[in-house]
Amino acid sequence: MNEVRKIRLDLRESHTVEFKERLPKDGINKQIIAFANTQGGTIYIGVADDAAVIGIENVDAACQQIINMARDAIEPDIMIFMDCHPKDIEDKSIINGYRAQGYRSTTLS
């Protein structure tokens, strides 16, 4: 019998960590703004709420989509406070976080 091994990150969701199974159609701008207006945080895309690694397809395109959405919709521009790190965990790819670190008074344009 083939056993499917579930891979989990050694993290929990908190006020500085957010998991998303997939990139929502409307993006993650609200989460980025919430982190930017507080002490910052990391968003992991391709990870379930229980920290199980689900993976996403085409992480490079997803990173570019997030960057474009944030650049076009968030004021003031916080791109210098954000980064994107595609990461492979065994045979699955995730986006290893967006860190928008404590940039006050950020809103949707």
Helices and strands as residue ranges (DSSP letters): E 17-20, H 29-36, E 42-45, H 59-73, E 74-75, G 79-81, E 86-89, E 92-99, E 107-108
